[in-house]
Amino acid sequence: IVHALANRPWGLSEYVIRDPDGYELRFAGGEIYERPKTATESLPAHIKIEVRTPSPDDARVLMRSVNWGDDEATTVASLQRTLIPITASDTRTQPPRIIGMSRVVGDGKHYSIWDVIVHPEYQGQKIGTAMMETALTELRKIAKKGAFVGLFAANPGCEEKLGFMRGCGMQISL
């Protein structure tokens, strides 16, 4: 082993080995999730998780905070088609500042969780986990047992702890 498995600055996890002929072979995959050093063990008391739709402006601010596209028309349309909207807000400000969101869409048989976003200033505080738990709680109220729930997440982290399995994407059966 020339270089042990580690996240690299170019956005991949990678390790390098040298074969008996002296050739170096690189193996790479998605980044390995590393819990932030500032991560907390429980949701802060000033963070409120609600089942409600964020305003398009709040959604677009969150999307920009994580460098996602934020086309106004697309954002408005996606929020209108959301089955279960989840928001996280910091109640220390008046009005409370929206600092996270996620959306559940579905057709009664299949569901997907999209746009799990936590503003970078608030990451590592269990907010994403709390939003996911709320989304799953709400889904269990309306979905039939065994319903398929897909998750599309750019940065894996807590999903497997919540019961999602890797396969073709990540999914969980309710």
Secondary structure, DSSP 4 states (H G I P E B T S, - for coil): --EEEEE-TTSEEEEEEE-TTS-EEEEEEEPPP---TT--SS--TTEEEEE-PPPHHHHHHHHHHTT----HHHHHHHHHT-SEEEEEEETTSSSPEEEEEEEEEE-SSEEEEEEEEE-GGGTTSSHHHHHHHHHHHHHHHHSPTT-EEEE--SS-SSGGGGT-EESSSEEEE-
